[in-house]
Amino acid sequence: MRTFLLPLLLVLSLGSLTAAPVVGAPGLIRINSTIQTYSVSQPWERNTPTKRRGLGAVLSDLRILTTAEMVADTIYIELESADGTRTAPAKVLAVDYEANLALVTPIELDQSAWVKKIKPLETNGPVDIDGTLDIWQLEDNGNAIRTVGTVRSVDQLSSFIAGYYFLSYEVKGSMQSASSSYTLPATRDGKLVGILTSYNSKDQMSDVLAPEIVALFLADVADGDYVGFPSLGVATVLTEDPQFRAYLGLTDDHGGLYVSRVLPGSSAEAAGLKEKDVLLSFDGKPVDRRGYYDDDRYGRLFWTNLIRGKKKVGDSVKLKILRDGKTMTVTAILQRRVDPLIPNHIHDKPPTYLIKGGIVFQDLSRPYLKAFGKEWESRAPLGLLDALRNPEDYEEGRNRLVFLSRVVATPATIGYDRIASQIVTKVNGRPIEDMNSLAEAFKHPVDGLHTIEIDDVPYVLYLDATQSDAVDQQLIKSGLPELQRLPE
């Protein structure tokens, strides 16, 4: 399995078209997004707004399918006709950042009569390897451009949020430069197959989210209460090493994945799975030593597709396992992915923080670490990286990992200005479970002092309670909008 990390280019490379421009192609609509993110280092501030422009696929009931990237952190979404003459403000109906899918719809029906006139697309089924599909773009004059692409392979790819893999087609086809090219619909026989999520101009390869994933997303949205894709909730290790296999009691005719961790509160934990179990099959589909199974249509796919590519929340899956040398079967009722200690994204809400006397506290997240640049996995603070890689060592007693991100020089923080990136364990003798518990702990100074315990030198910081309160008020007078933003 590989992750296709190249983003979809806003300006696609020049290439030969496989078809002439098409007038009046059905189901295409422009989407214009104004995006404004928060600063991860100064979470009380917003970054400068940016624009994003893509295409959506018009479905029935004025629903427009696009990617989560098009709606992430938006402050305004606008629909625009193909010829650019009409617009309508829109809102998000549902979004799944993990799968990189979203549905939007017009806000004002009286401003969107023109949207109703667009012929909606029906959805289509799977495309076999070596089959073809049409990828659509729009020229500035409103004409549609069709690029015929060939499905070269099928894999599970992470297209937006790292670590979440979904079934995708890898499609060969050369596209030309065109406007509204951030995300593009793909069709077959005039029906929607999926959404293009990335394009590599050098190799002329596109990633298109598979119709099975689109169908699961739309089925979940249908009742108006979007839940999301399920997760088993285990970490696994390959069983290729012969000595390891002998230790586990695995014979040559068995594959299997070693369960190295069962996430607390997960589907796996509820089903009774344990560390050191070996997963042998899912609903009768055996997995090999590397975790792959034989898919009836696409061939070798990784086992996670049997969960989030074929199931919905509430479905069951029968797991054949090896435990202590004996095979047995357990049934797991699938739930949503357990909320991780360290979030992989914070698109759906502003970041939390708290400032006391000039010391800035935040919840650790992957976006915070990625802000250290292209080499963030080696440049970010080692203690915080260790928490990301080994969350099980930090989970006990915590809902989120609160850390001291930096210290602003104030009369209350003299001598502490070089302390940064330290995990907070206790404040005023109270264990810190999350940002709310931190705020509560600061309400209870001891003998006029706040004591802040961290996981590295100097291990304990002391703040004069009266002086730090005075500094807080001065920070507000100096223009800081809020001293804290706590989880709702």
C-alpha positions as CSV (number, residue, x, y, z in Angstrom):
1,M,0.0,0.0,0.0
2,R,1.2,3.5,-0.7
3,T,0.0,7.0,0.0
4,F,-0.3,9.3,-2.9
5,L,0.8,12.6,-1.4
6,L,1.0,14.9,-4.4
7,P,-1.9,17.5,-4.2
8,L,-4.1,18.1,-7.1
9,L,-2.5,20.9,-9.1
10,L,-4.5,24.0,-9.4
11,V,-3.1,24.4,-12.9
12,L,-2.9,21.1,-14.7
13,S,-0.1,20.4,-17.2
14,L,-0.7,20.8,-20.9
15,G,-1.4,17.6,-22.6
16,S,-3.2,16.2,-25.6
17,L,-7.0,15.9,-25.2
18,T,-8.7,12.6,-25.8
19,A,-11.9,14.3,-26.8
20,A,-13.1,17.7,-28.0
21,P,-14.8,20.2,-25.7
22,V,-18.4,19.1,-25.0
23,V,-21.2,21.6,-24.9
24,G,-23.9,21.1,-22.3
25,A,-22.3,18.2,-20.4
26,P,-24.7,17.3,-17.5
27,G,-24.2,17.6,-13.8
28,L,-21.2,20.0,-13.6
29,I,-21.1,23.1,-11.4
30,R,-18.3,25.3,-10.2
31,I,-17.6,25.7,-6.5
32,N,-15.8,28.7,-5.1
33,S,-14.6,28.5,-1.5
34,T,-13.1,31.1,0.8
35,I,-10.9,29.4,3.3
36,Q,-9.6,30.8,6.6
37,T,-7.6,28.7,8.9
38,Y,-6.3,29.4,12.4
39,S,-2.6,29.8,13.2
40,V,-1.4,26.7,15.0
41,S,1.3,28.6,16.9
42,Q,-1.0,31.5,17.9
43,P,-4.4,29.8,17.9
44,W,-6.2,33.0,18.9
45,E,-5.3,34.4,15.4
46,R,-6.7,33.6,12.0
47,N,-4.5,33.3,8.9
48,T,-5.2,35.4,5.8
49,P,-8.1,34.1,3.8
50,T,-7.4,32.1,0.6
51,K,-9.5,31.1,-2.4
52,R,-10.1,27.6,-3.8
53,R,-12.0,26.8,-7.0
54,G,-13.2,23.4,-8.1
55,L,-16.0,21.4,-9.7
56,G,-18.8,19.6,-8.1
57,A,-21.2,16.9,-9.4
58,V,-24.9,17.9,-9.2
59,L,-27.0,15.0,-7.8
60,S,-30.7,14.8,-7.1
61,D,-32.4,17.1,-4.6
62,L,-29.9,20.0,-5.2
63,R,-27.1,18.1,-3.6
64,I,-23.6,18.7,-4.9
65,L,-20.9,16.2,-4.3
66,T,-17.3,17.5,-3.9
67,T,-14.2,16.8,-1.8
68,A,-13.8,17.7,1.9
69,E,-10.8,19.8,0.8
70,M,-13.2,22.2,-0.9
71,V,-15.1,22.8,2.3
72,A,-12.5,22.5,5.0
73,D,-12.2,25.7,7.1
74,T,-14.5,27.7,4.8
75,I,-16.0,31.0,5.8
76,Y,-18.0,31.2,2.5
77,I,-19.0,28.7,-0.2
78,E,-20.5,29.8,-3.5
79,L,-21.9,27.8,-6.4
80,E,-21.3,29.2,-9.9
81,S,-22.8,28.3,-13.2
82,A,-20.6,26.8,-15.9
83,D,-20.6,30.0,-17.9
84,G,-19.9,32.1,-14.9
85,T,-23.0,34.3,-15.2
86,R,-24.9,33.1,-12.1
87,T,-24.0,32.4,-8.5
88,A,-25.6,31.2,-5.3
89,P,-24.3,30.9,-1.7
90,A,-24.1,27.4,-0.4
91,K,-23.8,25.4,2.8
92,V,-22.3,22.1,3.8
93,L,-24.8,19.2,4.3
94,A,-22.2,16.6,5.3
95,V,-18.5,16.2,5.3
96,D,-16.1,13.4,5.9
97,Y,-12.5,14.6,6.2
98,E,-11.1,11.1,6.4
99,A,-12.7,9.9,3.1
100,N,-12.3,13.4,1.5
101,L,-16.0,13.7,0.6
102,A,-18.6,16.4,1.1
103,L,-22.1,17.4,0.1
104,V,-23.1,21.0,-0.3
105,T,-26.4,22.6,-1.3
106,P,-27.7,26.1,-2.0
107,I,-28.8,28.2,1.0
108,E,-31.3,30.4,-0.7
109,L,-33.7,28.6,-3.0
110,D,-34.9,31.8,-4.6
111,Q,-31.3,32.5,-5.7
112,S,-30.7,29.0,-7.0
113,A,-33.4,28.4,-9.5
114,W,-30.7,28.0,-12.1
115,V,-29.2,25.1,-10.2
116,K,-32.5,23.2,-10.5
117,K,-32.1,23.4,-14.3
118,I,-28.8,21.5,-14.3
119,K,-29.5,17.9,-15.2
120,P,-28.4,15.9,-12.2
121,L,-26.1,12.9,-12.4
122,E,-27.0,9.4,-11.4
123,T,-24.4,7.3,-9.7
124,N,-22.6,4.4,-11.4
125,G,-21.1,1.2,-10.2
126,P,-17.5,0.0,-10.1
127,V,-15.1,0.1,-13.1
128,D,-12.9,-2.9,-13.7
129,I,-9.1,-2.5,-14.1
130,D,-8.3,-1.5,-17.7
131,G,-11.8,0.0,-18.0
132,T,-12.2,3.6,-18.9
133,L,-13.9,6.6,-17.4
134,D,-14.4,10.3,-18.2
135,I,-12.8,13.1,-16.2
136,W,-14.4,16.5,-16.6
137,Q,-13.1,20.0,-16.6
138,L,-14.7,23.4,-17.5
139,E,-13.3,26.0,-19.8
140,D,-13.8,29.7,-18.9
141,N,-16.5,29.9,-21.6
142,G,-18.5,27.2,-19.9
143,N,-17.7,24.4,-22.3
144,A,-16.9,21.1,-20.7
145,I,-13.6,19.2,-21.5
146,R,-13.7,15.4,-21.3
147,T,-10.5,13.4,-20.7
148,V,-10.8,9.7,-21.2
149,G,-8.7,7.9,-18.6
150,T,-7.9,4.2,-18.1
151,V,-8.0,2.5,-14.7
152,R,-4.5,1.1,-14.3
153,S,-4.8,-0.2,-10.8
154,V,-6.9,0.0,-7.6
155,D,-5.4,0.7,-4.2
156,Q,-6.2,2.2,-0.8
157,L,-4.9,5.7,-0.7
158,S,-4.9,8.6,1.7
159,S,-5.9,11.7,-0.2
160,F,-6.5,14.4,2.5
161,I,-6.0,13.4,6.1
162,A,-2.9,11.3,6.7
163,G,-3.4,7.8,8.0
164,Y,-6.9,7.2,6.6
165,Y,-6.9,5.0,3.5
166,F,-9.9,4.5,1.1
167,L,-10.4,2.5,-2.1
168,S,-9.3,4.6,-5.1
169,Y,-8.7,4.2,-8.8
170,E,-5.3,5.1,-10.3
171,V,-6.3,6.5,-13.7
172,K,-4.0,7.2,-16.6
173,G,-5.0,10.2,-18.7
174,S,-3.4,13.5,-19.8
175,M,-5.3,16.7,-18.9
176,Q,-4.9,20.2,-20.1
177,S,-4.8,23.4,-18.1
178,A,-8.3,24.6,-17.2
179,S,-10.0,26.7,-14.6
180,S,-11.9,25.1,-11.6
181,S,-9.5,22.2,-11.6
182,Y,-9.0,21.7,-7.9
183,T,-11.3,18.7,-7.8
184,L,-13.1,17.1,-10.7
185,P,-16.0,14.6,-11.2
186,A,-15.4,11.3,-13.1
187,T,-18.2,9.6,-14.9
188,R,-18.8,6.4,-17.0
189,D,-21.7,6.2,-19.5
190,G,-22.9,9.6,-18.3
191,K,-23.2,8.5,-14.6
192,L,-21.0,9.6,-11.7
193,V,-18.2,7.1,-10.7
194,G,-16.2,9.2,-8.3
195,I,-14.3,12.3,-7.5
196,L,-10.7,13.0,-8.7
197,T,-8.6,13.9,-5.6
198,S,-5.1,14.3,-7.0
199,Y,-3.3,14.5,-10.4
200,N,0.4,13.9,-11.1
201,S,1.2,15.8,-14.3
202,K,4.6,14.2,-14.7
203,D,3.1,10.6,-14.8
204,Q,-0.3,11.8,-16.1
205,M,-1.9,9.7,-13.3
206,S,-5.0,10.7,-11.3
207,D,-6.5,9.3,-8.1
208,V,-10.2,8.9,-8.2
209,L,-12.1,7.9,-5.1
210,A,-13.9,4.7,-5.9
211,P,-17.7,4.4,-6.4
212,E,-18.0,2.0,-3.5
213,I,-16.8,4.7,-1.1
214,V,-19.1,7.4,-2.7
215,A,-22.1,5.0,-2.4
216,L,-21.4,4.4,1.3
217,F,-21.0,8.1,2.0
218,L,-24.3,9.0,0.2
219,A,-26.2,6.2,1.9
220,D,-25.0,7.4,5.3
221,V,-26.1,11.0,4.4
222,A,-29.6,9.9,3.3
223,D,-31.3,10.1,6.7
224,G,-29.8,13.5,7.5
225,D,-27.7,12.2,10.3
226,Y,-24.2,11.6,9.0
227,V,-22.2,9.1,11.1
228,G,-19.1,8.3,9.1
229,F,-17.1,5.2,8.2
230,P,-16.5,2.4,10.7
231,S,-13.2,1.3,12.2
232,L,-12.1,-2.0,13.9
233,G,-9.7,-0.2,16.2
234,V,-6.6,-2.3,16.2
235,A,-2.9,-1.8,15.4
236,T,-1.3,-4.8,13.6
237,V,2.1,-6.2,12.8
238,L,3.0,-8.3,9.8
239,T,3.8,-12.0,10.3
240,E,6.4,-12.5,7.6
241,D,9.3,-13.4,9.9
242,P,9.6,-17.2,10.2
243,Q,10.7,-17.2,13.9
244,F,7.9,-14.9,14.8
245,R,5.4,-17.2,13.0
246,A,6.8,-20.2,14.9
247,Y,6.5,-18.4,18.2
248,L,2.8,-17.6,17.3
249,G,2.1,-21.1,16.2
250,L,1.3,-20.2,12.6
251,T,1.7,-22.9,10.0
252,D,2.8,-22.2,6.4
253,D,-0.8,-22.5,5.1
254,H,-1.9,-19.6,7.3
255,G,-1.5,-15.9,6.8
256,G,-2.5,-13.6,9.7
257,L,-1.9,-10.3,11.3
258,Y,-0.6,-9.9,14.8
259,V,-2.6,-7.6,17.0
260,S,-0.1,-5.3,18.7
261,R,-2.7,-2.9,20.2
262,V,-6.4,-2.7,20.8
263,L,-7.7,0.8,21.1
264,P,-9.7,1.6,24.2
265,G,-13.4,2.0,23.5
266,S,-13.1,0.5,20.0
267,S,-15.1,-2.1,18.2
268,A,-12.3,-4.6,18.7
269,E,-12.2,-4.1,22.5
270,A,-16.0,-4.5,22.7
271,A,-15.7,-7.7,20.7
272,G,-13.1,-9.1,23.2
273,L,-10.1,-8.9,20.9
274,K,-6.8,-8.8,22.8
275,E,-3.2,-7.9,22.2
276,K,-1.2,-10.9,20.9
277,D,-4.3,-12.3,19.0
278,V,-3.7,-13.1,15.3
279,L,-6.3,-12.0,12.8
280,L,-6.8,-14.8,10.3
281,S,-9.9,-13.8,8.3
282,F,-12.7,-11.3,8.0
283,D,-16.2,-12.7,7.1
284,G,-14.5,-15.8,5.7
285,K,-11.9,-13.8,3.7
286,P,-8.4,-15.0,4.7
287,V,-5.6,-12.4,5.0
288,D,-2.0,-13.2,4.2
289,R,1.1,-12.5,6.2
290,R,1.1,-8.8,5.0
291,G,-2.6,-8.2,5.6
292,Y,-3.9,-8.5,2.0
293,Y,-6.9,-10.5,0.9
294,D,-8.3,-11.5,-2.5
295,D,-11.0,-9.1,-3.6
296,D,-13.6,-10.6,-6.0
297,R,-13.3,-7.6,-8.4
298,Y,-10.0,-5.9,-7.8
299,G,-7.6,-8.6,-6.7
300,R,-5.2,-8.0,-3.8
301,L,-6.3,-5.3,-1.4
302,F,-5.4,-4.5,2.2
303,W,-7.7,-5.9,4.9
304,T,-9.0,-2.4,6.0
305,N,-11.1,-2.3,2.9
306,L,-13.2,-5.1,4.3
307,I,-14.2,-2.7,7.1
308,R,-14.4,0.8,5.7
309,G,-14.9,-0.1,2.1
310,K,-17.7,-2.6,2.5
311,K,-19.4,-1.9,5.9
312,K,-21.2,0.8,7.7
313,V,-21.4,1.7,11.4
314,G,-23.6,-0.9,13.1
315,D,-22.7,-3.7,10.8
316,S,-21.1,-6.8,12.1
317,V,-17.9,-8.6,11.0
318,K,-16.9,-12.2,11.9
319,L,-13.2,-12.4,12.8
320,K,-11.4,-15.7,12.8
321,I,-8.5,-15.4,15.2
322,L,-5.6,-17.4,16.7
323,R,-5.3,-17.0,20.4
324,D,-2.8,-19.0,22.5
325,G,-2.4,-21.5,19.7
326,K,-6.2,-22.1,19.3
327,T,-8.5,-20.8,16.6
328,M,-11.8,-19.1,17.5
329,T,-14.3,-16.8,16.0
330,V,-15.5,-13.5,17.5
331,T,-18.1,-11.0,16.1
332,A,-17.4,-7.3,16.2
333,I,-20.1,-4.7,15.9
334,L,-18.5,-1.9,14.0
335,Q,-18.3,1.6,15.5
336,R,-16.9,4.9,14.4
337,R,-13.1,5.3,14.8
338,V,-12.2,6.1,18.4
339,D,-11.4,9.8,18.9
340,P,-7.6,9.7,19.2
341,L,-5.6,11.3,21.9
342,I,-3.8,13.4,19.4
343,P,-6.2,14.5,16.6
344,N,-5.0,14.0,13.0
345,H,-6.9,17.1,11.9
346,I,-8.8,20.1,13.5
347,H,-10.8,21.2,10.4
348,D,-14.2,21.0,12.0
349,K,-13.5,23.4,14.9
350,P,-11.1,26.1,16.0
351,P,-8.1,25.0,18.1
352,T,-8.3,25.2,21.8
353,Y,-5.8,27.0,24.0
354,L,-5.4,28.7,27.4
355,I,-3.0,31.4,28.5
356,K,-2.1,32.0,32.1
357,G,0.4,34.7,33.1
358,G,2.0,34.5,29.7
359,I,2.3,30.7,29.5
360,V,0.5,29.3,26.4
361,F,-1.1,25.9,26.7
362,Q,-2.5,23.9,23.8
363,D,-3.9,20.5,22.8
364,L,-1.3,18.6,20.8
365,S,-2.4,17.8,17.2
366,R,-0.8,16.5,14.0
367,P,-1.3,19.9,12.3
368,Y,0.7,21.6,15.1
369,L,3.6,19.2,14.5
370,K,3.4,19.6,10.7
371,A,3.8,23.4,11.1
372,F,7.5,22.7,11.8
373,G,7.9,22.3,8.0
374,K,8.6,19.7,5.4
375,E,10.9,17.8,7.7
376,W,8.5,18.0,10.6
377,E,8.9,14.3,11.5
378,S,12.5,15.0,12.5
379,R,12.4,18.8,13.3
380,A,9.4,18.9,15.7
381,P,10.2,18.5,19.4
382,L,11.2,15.0,20.2
383,G,8.9,14.6,23.2
384,L,5.9,15.6,21.2
385,L,6.8,13.3,18.3
386,D,7.2,10.5,20.8
387,A,3.6,11.1,22.0
388,L,2.4,11.0,18.4
389,R,4.2,7.8,17.6
390,N,3.4,6.1,20.9
391,P,0.0,7.4,22.2
392,E,-0.6,4.3,24.3
393,D,2.2,5.6,26.6
394,Y,0.2,8.8,27.3
395,E,-3.4,7.8,27.1
396,E,-4.1,6.7,30.7
397,G,-6.0,9.4,32.5
398,R,-6.2,11.7,29.5
399,N,-8.7,12.7,26.8
400,R,-6.3,15.1,25.1
401,L,-2.6,15.7,25.5
402,V,-2.2,19.2,26.9
403,F,1.3,20.7,26.5
404,L,3.0,24.0,27.2
405,S,3.7,25.4,23.8
406,R,5.7,28.5,24.7
407,V,6.2,31.2,27.3
408,V,5.8,34.9,26.7
409,A,8.1,37.1,28.7
410,T,6.0,38.8,31.4
411,P,6.6,39.9,35.0
412,A,5.0,36.5,36.0
413,T,7.2,34.3,33.9
414,I,10.7,35.6,34.6
415,G,13.2,32.8,34.1
416,Y,10.8,30.6,32.2
417,D,11.0,32.3,28.7
418,R,13.0,29.5,27.1
419,I,10.7,26.7,28.2
420,A,8.6,25.3,25.4
421,S,7.0,22.1,24.0
422,Q,6.6,20.3,27.4
423,I,3.7,18.0,28.2
424,V,1.7,19.1,31.2
425,T,1.0,16.4,33.8
426,K,-0.5,18.3,36.8
427,V,-1.5,21.9,37.8
428,N,-2.0,22.8,41.4
429,G,-1.8,19.1,42.2
430,R,-4.7,18.1,39.8
431,P,-4.1,15.7,36.9
432,I,-4.6,17.3,33.6
433,E,-7.0,15.2,31.4
434,D,-7.8,17.9,28.8
435,M,-8.1,21.6,28.4
436,N,-11.2,21.9,30.5
437,S,-9.5,20.2,33.5
438,L,-6.6,22.6,33.0
439,A,-8.9,25.6,33.2
440,E,-10.5,24.2,36.3
441,A,-7.2,23.5,37.9
442,F,-6.1,27.2,37.5
443,K,-9.1,28.2,39.6
444,H,-7.5,26.6,42.6
445,P,-4.1,28.1,43.4
446,V,-2.4,26.7,46.6
447,D,-1.1,29.3,49.1
448,G,-1.2,32.0,46.4
449,L,0.8,30.0,43.9
450,H,0.1,28.0,40.7
451,T,2.3,25.0,40.4
452,I,2.6,23.6,36.9
453,E,4.2,20.1,36.6
454,I,5.7,19.2,33.2
455,D,7.5,16.1,31.9
456,D,11.0,17.5,31.6
457,V,13.4,19.9,33.2
458,P,12.7,22.0,35.3
459,Y,9.7,19.7,36.0
460,V,7.8,22.2,38.1
461,L,7.0,25.9,37.3
462,Y,5.6,28.3,39.8
463,L,3.4,31.3,39.1
464,D,2.3,33.9,41.5
465,A,-1.5,33.7,41.3
466,T,-2.2,37.5,41.8
467,Q,0.6,38.6,39.5
468,S,-0.4,36.1,36.7
469,D,-4.0,37.4,37.0
470,A,-2.8,40.9,36.5
471,V,-0.7,39.9,33.5
472,D,-3.8,38.2,32.0
473,Q,-5.7,41.4,32.2
474,Q,-2.9,43.4,30.6
475,L,-2.8,40.9,27.8
476,I,-6.5,41.5,27.1
477,K,-5.9,45.3,27.2
478,S,-3.0,44.8,24.7
479,G,-5.3,43.3,22.1
480,L,-5.5,39.5,22.9
481,P,-9.1,38.6,22.0
482,E,-9.5,35.9,24.6
483,L,-7.4,34.2,27.3
484,Q,-8.8,30.8,26.5
485,R,-10.8,28.8,24.0
486,L,-12.1,25.6,25.6
487,P,-13.7,22.6,23.9
488,E,-17.5,22.8,23.7
